């Protein structure tokens, strides 16, 4: 059986509000300045990216 890996997606407050509006079920379309989906494998790194 394959191991489950949690991926974190750093988001700012505006994107988080859009996610919450979906009932935490979907990500909104990427913004023009977000050319790729950028998940990371650690929560700490996701927090750093979102904060910085």
N, C-alpha and C positions, 0 to 999 in steps of 0.2 A: 504494500500500500504506500502511495506517495505521501510524503510529509506535507502538511499544510503550512504555507508561508503567508504571514500577514503582510500586506503592502499598505503603506501609508501614503496619502496624497496631501502634500502641504497646501492649505488654502488660507486665504485672507478672510476678513470679516464679511466682505460683500459676497464672496463665493459661498461662504458658509451659510449666509442667509438664504441664498438660492437653493442650496442643498436642503436646508431645513424646510423650505417651502414645498419640497417634494415628499415630505414625511420621512426624510433621511433614506430615500429609496433610489435616488439617481443624482448623478453629477450633471450640472448644466453644460451646455456646449462650451468648448474652450474659447477664451478670449483671443482676439487677433495677436496679442503679444505672447500667447501660449501655443506655440506651434506643435508641441508634442505633449502627450500624456506622460507625466514624470512621477511615477510612484517611487518610493524609497523603502528600504527594508527595516529601518529603525525609527521608532517614534521620536527619539531625541533629535535625529537629523531632520525629520519632517518639521518639528517645532522650530528648529534653527532656521530652516529655509523660509517658513511662513513668517517668522518674526523679523528676519533680516530683509 
